[in-house]
Amino acid sequence: MCSLGSRSSISVFEAKSPIVSKTISEIELSDDCRNAIQEIGIETIGDLDSKTEIELLEQNGFTQAFVDEINNQLDTLGLKLHSGSNVG
């Protein structure tokens, strides 16, 4: 079947679509972390799929503590941020 070829392009987030439609406000994050996420235009868990940890850390005011907090919450949903550390 043709659909098997496209299966490899499905991300972890797409495979768990009910979860990805949740807004950031639906997961337990500190107000500072939630505000930092929303300030860079991320509104849903699915929006996080387009960002790596490194990209988040490059944003003004975004800290490693926020990345850790996000990863801890995503872990409870069976998800995680892309590390973006595949360079070298």
Secondary structure, 3 states (H helix, E strand, C coil): CCHHHHHCCCCHHHHCHHHHCCEHHHCCCCHHHHHHHHHCCCCECHHHHHCEHHHHHCCCCCCHHHHHHHHHHHHHCCCCCECCCCCC
